[in-house]
Every structure is written in C-alpha cells, then in structure tokens.
C-alpha cells in the first residue's frame, strides 16, 4: 500500500495553556492510500492495476477483487504482450487474498502446472531476492518514485 502522507503517531500531541481551550484534534483513522498490483515479465512491468470501487475510491483487496483483476486485467494484458501464454509462469506471495480457494482456482486455470506460490505447483521462495524481484526491487522502486513527487491528492 502506498499512503498519501507518511504515518505520524500523534498520541503525544499536547497543548499547554492557562485555561482549557477545549481543543479537539481530529484526524482520519487511516491516511488516503492506493492499493496497487504490478507484475514483472520479460516484456516489462505489467500494470500498475489500482484496486478501486466504481467511484474511483481505493478499496482493500478481497478474494473477489483479486479474482476479477486476474480475469479482467492480467489475462487480457498477458494475451496482448505474449504470443503464447502457455509459456508464462505465475508467481505470487502468501497474502490471504492470493491464497483463497477462488484466487488459487483462477490462477491454476490460467497457468496449469506453472504456479509458483505457497500452495502452488512450485513452493514460493519468500526470502529469495533473485526469485522475488517484486519484493526486493519493484515495490521499493515504485514507492521511491511516488514519494519523490510529493503528491498532495490521491488522484
């Protein structure tokens, strides 16, 4: 997740005065954020794909949203970029929405025998930088470029 503003703990926020000013410091429970999916292939970066509702507001990744992204975004994008997607392997981490039965069924149908995942055809190597470039390169690179521009709105 990419937060629009850095997280700041204001638990120790205090105001000293002779009289009680009855100040109320309001802040949202969570900062604005965008949940993004990206993939890497020999043809470059796939995405980014932002998880949003019909009004364009960021939403969390549910099992249904994950399966919809795979069918409505990833599959058409792979068909557009690759001549034969039967040669494409799919790798994902062990996030709950990725491991749900619906998500795994969708991935197995799209990539039969070619799934690198916690419950896939090949076990996912969680701490292997050479086999997990999204964790060890892509997310840091994207966040660096995002925060370098210092955005003021979620748009």
PEGI-V691501 format. One line per field, one symbol per residue. ss: DSSP state (H for helix, E for strand, C for the rest). A space follows every 10 residues. Layout:
ss = ???
//
This chain:
ss = CEECCCCCCC CCCCCCCCCC CCCCCCCCCC CCEECEEEEE ECCEEEEEEE CECCCCCECC CCHHHHHHHH HHHHHHHHHH HCCCHHHCCE ECCCCHHHHC HHHHHHHHHH CCCCEEECCC CEECCCCCCC CCHHHHHHHH HHHHHHHHCC CCCCC
//
